[in-house]
Amino acid sequence: MKNEFTVEESNLISIYTEEGTASGLGSRAKVIKSISDAMEHLEDDEMMELSLRVIVKLIDLTDQEFAELEFIVAE
């Protein structure tokens, strides 16, 4: 795996993966789009930075690599 995800990054991805899975849209491209769309509404600099890091890492993955990952919200 080229880029490992931090707990915070995994949590963010899991939110959009679960949301997409419920509607059948849990693909890497859909998660990237959902995070990008949500960024328009962010006012917190740390969340903006986190979102950007996640998008860059997701873009670097192949669809196959993404499909092999399991994202679970850590508490």
PDB file with one MODEL, atoms N, CA, C and O in Angstrom:
MODEL        1
ATOM      1  N   MET A   1       0.860  -1.170   0.000  1.00  0.00           N
ATOM      2  CA  MET A   1       0.000   0.000   0.000  1.00  0.00           C
ATOM      3  C   MET A   1       0.900   1.225   0.000  1.00  0.00           C
ATOM      4  O   MET A   1       1.795   1.351   0.836  1.00  0.00           O
ATOM      5  N   LYS A   2       0.661   2.109  -0.926  1.00  0.00           N
ATOM      6  CA  LYS A   2       1.482   3.307  -1.075  1.00  0.00           C
ATOM      7  C   LYS A   2       1.311   4.261   0.105  1.00  0.00           C
ATOM      8  O   LYS A   2       2.291   4.711   0.698  1.00  0.00           O
ATOM      9  N   ASN A   3       0.092   4.555   0.431  1.00  0.00           N
ATOM     10  CA  ASN A   3      -0.204   5.518   1.496  1.00  0.00           C
ATOM     11  C   ASN A   3      -1.085   4.873   2.543  1.00  0.00           C
ATOM     12  O   ASN A   3      -2.196   4.429   2.254  1.00  0.00           O
ATOM     13  N   GLU A   4      -0.581   4.829   3.757  1.00  0.00           N
ATOM     14  CA  GLU A   4      -1.425   4.342   4.833  1.00  0.00           C
ATOM     15  C   GLU A   4      -2.251   5.509   5.352  1.00  0.00           C
ATOM     16  O   GLU A   4      -1.809   6.657   5.336  1.00  0.00           O
ATOM     17  N   PHE A   5      -3.438   5.202   5.806  1.00  0.00           N
ATOM     18  CA  PHE A   5      -4.339   6.230   6.304  1.00  0.00           C
ATOM     19  C   PHE A   5      -4.250   6.322   7.818  1.00  0.00           C
ATOM     20  O   PHE A   5      -4.150   5.305   8.504  1.00  0.00           O
ATOM     21  N   THR A   6      -4.286   7.539   8.336  1.00  0.00           N
ATOM     22  CA  THR A   6      -4.332   7.742   9.783  1.00  0.00           C
ATOM     23  C   THR A   6      -5.733   7.373  10.275  1.00  0.00           C
ATOM     24  O   THR A   6      -6.646   7.158   9.477  1.00  0.00           O
ATOM     25  N   VAL A   7      -5.886   7.303  11.580  1.00  0.00           N
ATOM     26  CA  VAL A   7      -7.200   7.009  12.160  1.00  0.00           C
ATOM     27  C   VAL A   7      -8.208   8.077  11.733  1.00  0.00           C
ATOM     28  O   VAL A   7      -9.337   7.759  11.360  1.00  0.00           O
ATOM     29  N   GLU A   8      -7.797   9.332  11.788  1.00  0.00           N
ATOM     30  CA  GLU A   8      -8.693  10.430  11.408  1.00  0.00           C
ATOM     31  C   GLU A   8      -9.093  10.333   9.941  1.00  0.00           C
ATOM     32  O   GLU A   8     -10.257  10.536   9.594  1.00  0.00           O
ATOM     33  N   GLU A   9      -8.123  10.022   9.082  1.00  0.00           N
ATOM     34  CA  GLU A   9      -8.405   9.881   7.652  1.00  0.00           C
ATOM     35  C   GLU A   9      -9.347   8.711   7.395  1.00  0.00           C
ATOM     36  O   GLU A   9     -10.284   8.817   6.603  1.00  0.00           O
ATOM     37  N   SER A  10      -9.089   7.591   8.074  1.00  0.00           N
ATOM     38  CA  SER A  10      -9.949   6.411   7.925  1.00  0.00           C
ATOM     39  C   SER A  10     -11.370   6.700   8.383  1.00  0.00           C
ATOM     40  O   SER A  10     -12.335   6.264   7.754  1.00  0.00           O
ATOM     41  N   ASN A  11     -11.496   7.436   9.482  1.00  0.00           N
ATOM     42  CA  ASN A  11     -12.829   7.796   9.973  1.00  0.00           C
ATOM     43  C   ASN A  11     -13.587   8.627   8.947  1.00  0.00           C
ATOM     44  O   ASN A  11     -14.769   8.390   8.699  1.00  0.00           O
ATOM     45  N   LEU A  12     -12.907   9.601   8.352  1.00  0.00           N
ATOM     46  CA  LEU A  12     -13.561  10.439   7.351  1.00  0.00           C
ATOM     47  C   LEU A  12     -13.998   9.601   6.152  1.00  0.00           C
ATOM     48  O   LEU A  12     -15.124   9.737   5.673  1.00  0.00           O
ATOM     49  N   ILE A  13     -13.119   8.745   5.674  1.00  0.00           N
ATOM     50  CA  ILE A  13     -13.453   7.889   4.530  1.00  0.00           C
ATOM     51  C   ILE A  13     -14.620   6.973   4.873  1.00  0.00           C
ATOM     52  O   ILE A  13     -15.519   6.776   4.056  1.00  0.00           O
ATOM     53  N   SER A  14     -14.609   6.415   6.076  1.00  0.00           N
ATOM     54  CA  SER A  14     -15.672   5.473   6.454  1.00  0.00           C
ATOM     55  C   SER A  14     -17.038   6.143   6.458  1.00  0.00           C
ATOM     56  O   SER A  14     -18.039   5.510   6.122  1.00  0.00           O
ATOM     57  N   ILE A  15     -17.091   7.399   6.830  1.00  0.00           N
ATOM     58  CA  ILE A  15     -18.371   8.125   6.810  1.00  0.00           C
ATOM     59  C   ILE A  15     -18.937   8.138   5.400  1.00  0.00           C
ATOM     60  O   ILE A  15     -20.118   7.855   5.198  1.00  0.00           O
ATOM     61  N   TYR A  16     -18.103   8.465   4.431  1.00  0.00           N
ATOM     62  CA  TYR A  16     -18.574   8.571   3.052  1.00  0.00           C
ATOM     63  C   TYR A  16     -18.691   7.217   2.369  1.00  0.00           C
ATOM     64  O   TYR A  16     -19.481   7.064   1.438  1.00  0.00           O
ATOM     65  N   THR A  17     -17.919   6.233   2.814  1.00  0.00           N
ATOM     66  CA  THR A  17     -18.044   4.888   2.259  1.00  0.00           C
ATOM     67  C   THR A  17     -19.367   4.273   2.699  1.00  0.00           C
ATOM     68  O   THR A  17     -20.083   3.691   1.884  1.00  0.00           O
ATOM     69  N   GLU A  18     -19.695   4.400   3.989  1.00  0.00           N
ATOM     70  CA  GLU A  18     -20.965   3.869   4.499  1.00  0.00           C
ATOM     71  C   GLU A  18     -22.142   4.587   3.865  1.00  0.00           C
ATOM     72  O   GLU A  18     -23.142   3.962   3.511  1.00  0.00           O
ATOM     73  N   GLU A  19     -22.023   5.892   3.724  1.00  0.00           N
ATOM     74  CA  GLU A  19     -23.087   6.684   3.100  1.00  0.00           C
ATOM     75  C   GLU A  19     -23.294   6.222   1.661  1.00  0.00           C
ATOM     76  O   GLU A  19     -24.430   6.072   1.211  1.00  0.00           O
ATOM     77  N   GLY A  20     -22.211   6.000   0.950  1.00  0.00           N
ATOM     78  CA  GLY A  20     -22.291   5.567  -0.439  1.00  0.00           C
ATOM     79  C   GLY A  20     -22.764   4.140  -0.586  1.00  0.00           C
ATOM     80  O   GLY A  20     -23.481   3.814  -1.533  1.00  0.00           O
ATOM     81  N   THR A  21     -22.364   3.272   0.354  1.00  0.00           N
ATOM     82  CA  THR A  21     -22.763   1.875   0.290  1.00  0.00           C
ATOM     83  C   THR A  21     -24.272   1.742   0.420  1.00  0.00           C
ATOM     84  O   THR A  21     -24.889   0.908  -0.242  1.00  0.00           O
ATOM     85  N   ALA A  22     -24.859   2.560   1.269  1.00  0.00           N
ATOM     86  CA  ALA A  22     -26.312   2.506   1.459  1.00  0.00           C
ATOM     87  C   ALA A  22     -27.049   2.840   0.167  1.00  0.00           C
ATOM     88  O   ALA A  22     -28.140   2.329  -0.089  1.00  0.00           O
ATOM     89  N   SER A  23     -26.443   3.698  -0.640  1.00  0.00           N
ATOM     90  CA  SER A  23     -27.085   4.068  -1.903  1.00  0.00           C
ATOM     91  C   SER A  23     -26.421   3.397  -3.098  1.00  0.00           C
ATOM     92  O   SER A  23     -26.740   3.709  -4.246  1.00  0.00           O
ATOM     93  N   GLY A  24     -25.487   2.464  -2.826  1.00  0.00           N
ATOM     94  CA  GLY A  24     -24.805   1.759  -3.906  1.00  0.00           C
ATOM     95  C   GLY A  24     -23.708   2.566  -4.570  1.00  0.00           C
ATOM     96  O   GLY A  24     -23.303   2.261  -5.692  1.00  0.00           O
ATOM     97  N   LEU A  25     -23.217   3.605  -3.879  1.00  0.00           N
ATOM     98  CA  LEU A  25     -22.219   4.492  -4.479  1.00  0.00           C
ATOM     99  C   LEU A  25     -20.914   4.513  -3.690  1.00  0.00           C
ATOM    100  O   LEU A  25     -20.292   5.568  -3.570  1.00  0.00           O
ATOM    101  N   GLY A  26     -20.489   3.387  -3.155  1.00  0.00           N
ATOM    102  CA  GLY A  26     -19.315   3.353  -2.294  1.00  0.00           C
ATOM    103  C   GLY A  26     -17.983   3.292  -3.005  1.00  0.00           C
ATOM    104  O   GLY A  26     -16.989   2.891  -2.400  1.00  0.00           O
ATOM    105  N   SER A  27     -17.927   3.676  -4.270  1.00  0.00           N
ATOM    106  CA  SER A  27     -16.679   3.596  -5.016  1.00  0.00           C
ATOM    107  C   SER A  27     -15.722   4.713  -4.622  1.00  0.00           C
ATOM    108  O   SER A  27     -16.124   5.723  -4.044  1.00  0.00           O
ATOM    109  N   ARG A  28     -14.464   4.513  -4.945  1.00  0.00           N
ATOM    110  CA  ARG A  28     -13.416   5.495  -4.655  1.00  0.00           C
ATOM    111  C   ARG A  28     -13.769   6.851  -5.266  1.00  0.00           C
ATOM    112  O   ARG A  28     -13.674   7.875  -4.589  1.00  0.00           O
ATOM    113  N   ALA A  29     -14.168   6.868  -6.516  1.00  0.00           N
ATOM    114  CA  ALA A  29     -14.505   8.129  -7.189  1.00  0.00           C
ATOM    115  C   ALA A  29     -15.667   8.838  -6.503  1.00  0.00           C
ATOM    116  O   ALA A  29     -15.657  10.063  -6.376  1.00  0.00           O
ATOM    117  N   LYS A  30     -16.656   8.089  -6.064  1.00  0.00           N
ATOM    118  CA  LYS A  30     -17.815   8.693  -5.391  1.00  0.00           C
ATOM    119  C   LYS A  30     -17.424   9.253  -4.025  1.00  0.00           C
ATOM    120  O   LYS A  30     -17.921  10.301  -3.614  1.00  0.00           O
ATOM    121  N   VAL A  31     -16.531   8.549  -3.324  1.00  0.00           N
ATOM    122  CA  VAL A  31     -16.071   9.044  -2.026  1.00  0.00           C
ATOM    123  C   VAL A  31     -15.283  10.340  -2.225  1.00  0.00           C
ATOM    124  O   VAL A  31     -15.460  11.296  -1.470  1.00  0.00           O
ATOM    125  N   ILE A  32     -14.424  10.374  -3.229  1.00  0.00           N
ATOM    126  CA  ILE A  32     -13.667  11.592  -3.539  1.00  0.00           C
ATOM    127  C   ILE A  32     -14.625  12.740  -3.838  1.00  0.00           C
ATOM    128  O   ILE A  32     -14.452  13.847  -3.327  1.00  0.00           O
ATOM    129  N   LYS A  33     -15.621  12.478  -4.654  1.00  0.00           N
ATOM    130  CA  LYS A  33     -16.587  13.527  -5.010  1.00  0.00           C
ATOM    131  C   LYS A  33     -17.377  13.993  -3.790  1.00  0.00           C
ATOM    132  O   LYS A  33     -17.594  15.192  -3.611  1.00  0.00           O
ATOM    133  N   SER A  34     -17.799  13.064  -2.964  1.00  0.00           N
ATOM    134  CA  SER A  34     -18.579  13.428  -1.773  1.00  0.00           C
ATOM    135  C   SER A  34     -17.767  14.290  -0.812  1.00  0.00           C
ATOM    136  O   SER A  34     -18.275  15.271  -0.269  1.00  0.00           O
ATOM    137  N   ILE A  35     -16.509  13.921  -0.605  1.00  0.00           N
ATOM    138  CA  ILE A  35     -15.652  14.720   0.277  1.00  0.00           C
ATOM    139  C   ILE A  35     -15.418  16.096  -0.340  1.00  0.00           C
ATOM    140  O   ILE A  35     -15.473  17.107   0.360  1.00  0.00           O
ATOM    141  N   SER A  36     -15.160  16.137  -1.636  1.00  0.00           N
ATOM    142  CA  SER A  36     -14.956  17.420  -2.328  1.00  0.00           C
ATOM    143  C   SER A  36     -16.185  18.311  -2.201  1.00  0.00           C
ATOM    144  O   SER A  36     -16.066  19.506  -1.929  1.00  0.00           O
ATOM    145  N   ASP A  37     -17.352  17.733  -2.397  1.00  0.00           N
ATOM    146  CA  ASP A  37     -18.598  18.496  -2.281  1.00  0.00           C
ATOM    147  C   ASP A  37     -18.784  19.040  -0.863  1.00  0.00           C
ATOM    148  O   ASP A  37     -19.217  20.178  -0.680  1.00  0.00           O
ATOM    149  N   ALA A  38     -18.457  18.228   0.126  1.00  0.00           N
ATOM    150  CA  ALA A  38     -18.623  18.645   1.522  1.00  0.00           C
ATOM    151  C   ALA A  38     -17.656  19.768   1.892  1.00  0.00           C
ATOM    152  O   ALA A  38     -17.955  20.584   2.764  1.00  0.00           O
ATOM    153  N   MET A  39     -16.503  19.810   1.235  1.00  0.00           N
ATOM    154  CA  MET A  39     -15.502  20.830   1.548  1.00  0.00           C
ATOM    155  C   MET A  39     -16.023  22.245   1.307  1.00  0.00           C
ATOM    156  O   MET A  39     -15.550  23.193   1.934  1.00  0.00           O
ATOM    157  N   GLU A  40     -16.975  22.390   0.420  1.00  0.00           N
ATOM    158  CA  GLU A  40     -17.555  23.713   0.147  1.00  0.00           C
ATOM    159  C   GLU A  40     -18.207  24.305   1.393  1.00  0.00           C
ATOM    160  O   GLU A  40     -18.361  25.521   1.505  1.00  0.00           O
ATOM    161  N   HIS A  41     -18.587  23.441   2.321  1.00  0.00           N
ATOM    162  CA  HIS A  41     -19.311  23.873   3.513  1.00  0.00           C
ATOM    163  C   HIS A  41     -18.433  23.907   4.765  1.00  0.00           C
ATOM    164  O   HIS A  41     -18.908  24.260   5.845  1.00  0.00           O
ATOM    165  N   LEU A  42     -17.167  23.546   4.626  1.00  0.00           N
ATOM    166  CA  LEU A  42     -16.274  23.511   5.783  1.00  0.00           C
ATOM    167  C   LEU A  42     -15.754  24.902   6.114  1.00  0.00           C
ATOM    168  O   LEU A  42     -15.392  25.676   5.228  1.00  0.00           O
ATOM    169  N   GLU A  43     -15.726  25.198   7.390  1.00  0.00           N
ATOM    170  CA  GLU A  43     -15.157  26.457   7.856  1.00  0.00           C
ATOM    171  C   GLU A  43     -13.934  26.210   8.727  1.00  0.00           C
ATOM    172  O   GLU A  43     -13.179  27.136   9.022  1.00  0.00           O
ATOM    173  N   ASP A  44     -13.741  24.975   9.132  1.00  0.00           N
ATOM    174  CA  ASP A  44     -12.642  24.604  10.014  1.00  0.00           C
ATOM    175  C   ASP A  44     -11.402  24.261   9.183  1.00  0.00           C
ATOM    176  O   ASP A  44     -11.449  23.384   8.320  1.00  0.00           O
ATOM    177  N   ASP A  45     -10.298  24.957   9.450  1.00  0.00           N
ATOM    178  CA  ASP A  45      -9.068  24.745   8.682  1.00  0.00           C
ATOM    179  C   ASP A  45      -8.520  23.325   8.825  1.00  0.00           C
ATOM    180  O   ASP A  45      -8.009  22.758   7.859  1.00  0.00           O
ATOM    181  N   GLU A  46      -8.624  22.751  10.019  1.00  0.00           N
ATOM    182  CA  GLU A  46      -8.116  21.396  10.232  1.00  0.00           C
ATOM    183  C   GLU A  46      -8.922  20.370   9.439  1.00  0.00           C
ATOM    184  O   GLU A  46      -8.362  19.427   8.882  1.00  0.00           O
ATOM    185  N   MET A  47     -10.231  20.560   9.393  1.00  0.00           N
ATOM    186  CA  MET A  47     -11.067  19.639   8.604  1.00  0.00           C
ATOM    187  C   MET A  47     -10.795  19.799   7.113  1.00  0.00           C
ATOM    188  O   MET A  47     -10.824  18.822   6.365  1.00  0.00           O
ATOM    189  N   MET A  48     -10.536  21.013   6.689  1.00  0.00           N
ATOM    190  CA  MET A  48     -10.206  21.265   5.289  1.00  0.00           C
ATOM    191  C   MET A  48      -8.890  20.559   4.937  1.00  0.00           C
ATOM    192  O   MET A  48      -8.786  19.908   3.898  1.00  0.00           O
ATOM    193  N   GLU A  49      -7.902  20.695   5.805  1.00  0.00           N
ATOM    194  CA  GLU A  49      -6.608  20.046   5.583  1.00  0.00           C
ATOM    195  C   GLU A  49      -6.753  18.523   5.571  1.00  0.00           C
ATOM    196  O   GLU A  49      -6.184  17.850   4.711  1.00  0.00           O
ATOM    197  N   LEU A  50      -7.507  17.990   6.514  1.00  0.00           N
ATOM    198  CA  LEU A  50      -7.752  16.550   6.573  1.00  0.00           C
ATOM    199  C   LEU A  50      -8.428  16.072   5.294  1.00  0.00           C
ATOM    200  O   LEU A  50      -8.029  15.059   4.718  1.00  0.00           O
ATOM    201  N   SER A  51      -9.426  16.782   4.861  1.00  0.00           N
ATOM    202  CA  SER A  51     -10.151  16.409   3.642  1.00  0.00           C
ATOM    203  C   SER A  51      -9.236  16.414   2.427  1.00  0.00           C
ATOM    204  O   SER A  51      -9.293  15.505   1.599  1.00  0.00           O
ATOM    205  N   LEU A  52      -8.400  17.429   2.322  1.00  0.00           N
ATOM    206  CA  LEU A  52      -7.458  17.501   1.198  1.00  0.00           C
ATOM    207  C   LEU A  52      -6.466  16.343   1.213  1.00  0.00           C
ATOM    208  O   LEU A  52      -6.182  15.752   0.171  1.00  0.00           O
ATOM    209  N   ARG A  53      -5.936  16.016   2.403  1.00  0.00           N
ATOM    210  CA  ARG A  53      -4.997  14.883   2.521  1.00  0.00           C
ATOM    211  C   ARG A  53      -5.658  13.586   2.077  1.00  0.00           C
ATOM    212  O   ARG A  53      -5.060  12.783   1.361  1.00  0.00           O
ATOM    213  N   VAL A  54      -6.896  13.392   2.511  1.00  0.00           N
ATOM    214  CA  VAL A  54      -7.621  12.170   2.158  1.00  0.00           C
ATOM    215  C   VAL A  54      -7.842  12.094   0.651  1.00  0.00           C
ATOM    216  O   VAL A  54      -7.633  11.042   0.046  1.00  0.00           O
ATOM    217  N   ILE A  55      -8.258  13.184   0.053  1.00  0.00           N
ATOM    218  CA  ILE A  55      -8.497  13.191  -1.393  1.00  0.00           C
ATOM    219  C   ILE A  55      -7.220  12.860  -2.153  1.00  0.00           C
ATOM    220  O   ILE A  55      -7.251  12.064  -3.092  1.00  0.00           O
ATOM    221  N   VAL A  56      -6.102  13.457  -1.762  1.00  0.00           N
ATOM    222  CA  VAL A  56      -4.824  13.181  -2.435  1.00  0.00           C
ATOM    223  C   VAL A  56      -4.472  11.699  -2.326  1.00  0.00           C
ATOM    224  O   VAL A  56      -4.056  11.084  -3.307  1.00  0.00           O
ATOM    225  N   LYS A  57      -4.638  11.131  -1.141  1.00  0.00           N
ATOM    226  CA  LYS A  57      -4.324   9.711  -0.960  1.00  0.00           C
ATOM    227  C   LYS A  57      -5.274   8.821  -1.754  1.00  0.00           C
ATOM    228  O   LYS A  57      -4.846   7.817  -2.325  1.00  0.00           O
ATOM    229  N   LEU A  58      -6.554   9.177  -1.799  1.00  0.00           N
ATOM    230  CA  LEU A  58      -7.522   8.380  -2.561  1.00  0.00           C
ATOM    231  C   LEU A  58      -7.240   8.448  -4.057  1.00  0.00           C
ATOM    232  O   LEU A  58      -7.386   7.451  -4.764  1.00  0.00           O
ATOM    233  N   ILE A  59      -6.840   9.608  -4.536  1.00  0.00           N
ATOM    234  CA  ILE A  59      -6.500   9.747  -5.955  1.00  0.00           C
ATOM    235  C   ILE A  59      -5.314   8.857  -6.297  1.00  0.00           C
ATOM    236  O   ILE A  59      -5.238   8.309  -7.397  1.00  0.00           O
ATOM    237  N   ASP A  60      -4.390   8.715  -5.352  1.00  0.00           N
ATOM    238  CA  ASP A  60      -3.185   7.914  -5.573  1.00  0.00           C
ATOM    239  C   ASP A  60      -3.466   6.410  -5.589  1.00  0.00           C
ATOM    240  O   ASP A  60      -2.661   5.637  -6.108  1.00  0.00           O
ATOM    241  N   LEU A  61      -4.597   5.992  -5.025  1.00  0.00           N
ATOM    242  CA  LEU A  61      -4.970   4.572  -5.008  1.00  0.00           C
ATOM    243  C   LEU A  61      -5.630   4.169  -6.321  1.00  0.00           C
ATOM    244  O   LEU A  61      -6.220   4.995  -7.017  1.00  0.00           O
ATOM    245  N   THR A  62      -5.521   2.901  -6.640  1.00  0.00           N
ATOM    246  CA  THR A  62      -6.314   2.365  -7.747  1.00  0.00           C
ATOM    247  C   THR A  62      -7.675   1.947  -7.189  1.00  0.00           C
ATOM    248  O   THR A  62      -7.845   1.828  -5.975  1.00  0.00           O
ATOM    249  N   ASP A  63      -8.636   1.727  -8.076  1.00  0.00           N
ATOM    250  CA  ASP A  63      -9.946   1.244  -7.628  1.00  0.00           C
ATOM    251  C   ASP A  63      -9.812  -0.110  -6.944  1.00  0.00           C
ATOM    252  O   ASP A  63     -10.510  -0.389  -5.969  1.00  0.00           O
ATOM    253  N   GLN A  64      -8.926  -0.941  -7.448  1.00  0.00           N
ATOM    254  CA  GLN A  64      -8.705  -2.268  -6.858  1.00  0.00           C
ATOM    255  C   GLN A  64      -8.154  -2.144  -5.435  1.00  0.00           C
ATOM    256  O   GLN A  64      -8.627  -2.820  -4.522  1.00  0.00           O
ATOM    257  N   GLU A  65      -7.156  -1.279  -5.252  1.00  0.00           N
ATOM    258  CA  GLU A  65      -6.591  -1.079  -3.914  1.00  0.00           C
ATOM    259  C   GLU A  65      -7.658  -0.554  -2.952  1.00  0.00           C
ATOM    260  O   GLU A  65      -7.730  -0.992  -1.804  1.00  0.00           O
ATOM    261  N   PHE A  66      -8.477   0.374  -3.414  1.00  0.00           N
ATOM    262  CA  PHE A  66      -9.539   0.919  -2.576  1.00  0.00           C
ATOM    263  C   PHE A  66     -10.538  -0.172  -2.192  1.00  0.00           C
ATOM    264  O   PHE A  66     -10.977  -0.243  -1.044  1.00  0.00           O
ATOM    265  N   ALA A  67     -10.888  -1.007  -3.143  1.00  0.00           N
ATOM    266  CA  ALA A  67     -11.865  -2.071  -2.896  1.00  0.00           C
ATOM    267  C   ALA A  67     -11.360  -3.072  -1.856  1.00  0.00           C
ATOM    268  O   ALA A  67     -12.158  -3.701  -1.160  1.00  0.00           O
ATOM    269  N   GLU A  68     -10.053  -3.219  -1.751  1.00  0.00           N
ATOM    270  CA  GLU A  68      -9.473  -4.175  -0.807  1.00  0.00           C
ATOM    271  C   GLU A  68      -9.376  -3.623   0.614  1.00  0.00           C
ATOM    272  O   GLU A  68      -9.126  -4.375   1.556  1.00  0.00           O
ATOM    273  N   LEU A  69      -9.570  -2.327   0.769  1.00  0.00           N
ATOM    274  CA  LEU A  69      -9.474  -1.707   2.088  1.00  0.00           C
ATOM    275  C   LEU A  69     -10.793  -1.810   2.836  1.00  0.00           C
ATOM    276  O   LEU A  69     -11.868  -1.864   2.239  1.00  0.00           O
ATOM    277  N   GLU A  70     -10.682  -1.837   4.159  1.00  0.00           N
ATOM    278  CA  GLU A  70     -11.874  -1.842   5.004  1.00  0.00           C
ATOM    279  C   GLU A  70     -11.788  -0.636   5.926  1.00  0.00           C
ATOM    280  O   GLU A  70     -10.828  -0.486   6.681  1.00  0.00           O
ATOM    281  N   PHE A  71     -12.784   0.206   5.860  1.00  0.00           N
ATOM    282  CA  PHE A  71     -12.807   1.412   6.681  1.00  0.00           C
ATOM    283  C   PHE A  71     -13.889   1.275   7.732  1.00  0.00           C
ATOM    284  O   PHE A  71     -15.070   1.115   7.422  1.00  0.00           O
ATOM    285  N   ILE A  72     -13.459   1.342   8.991  1.00  0.00           N
ATOM    286  CA  ILE A  72     -14.372   1.232  10.122  1.00  0.00           C
ATOM    287  C   ILE A  72     -14.120   2.430  11.024  1.00  0.00           C
ATOM    288  O   ILE A  72     -12.970   2.765  11.309  1.00  0.00           O
ATOM    289  N   VAL A  73     -15.168   3.065  11.465  1.00  0.00           N
ATOM    290  CA  VAL A  73     -15.012   4.223  12.339  1.00  0.00           C
ATOM    291  C   VAL A  73     -14.395   3.782  13.656  1.00  0.00           C
ATOM    292  O   VAL A  73     -14.922   2.900  14.335  1.00  0.00           O
ATOM    293  N   ALA A  74     -13.269   4.404  14.013  1.00  0.00           N
ATOM    294  CA  ALA A  74     -12.617   4.125  15.290  1.00  0.00           C
ATOM    295  C   ALA A  74     -13.134   5.124  16.315  1.00  0.00           C
ATOM    296  O   ALA A  74     -13.297   6.309  16.027  1.00  0.00           O
ATOM    297  N   GLU A  75     -13.384   4.627  17.497  1.00  0.00           N
ATOM    298  CA  GLU A  75     -13.913   5.522  18.539  1.00  0.00           C
ATOM    299  C   GLU A  75     -12.836   5.917  19.507  1.00  0.00           C
ATOM    300  O   GLU A  75     -13.098   6.666  20.449  1.00  0.00           O
TER     301      GLU A  75
ENDMDL
END
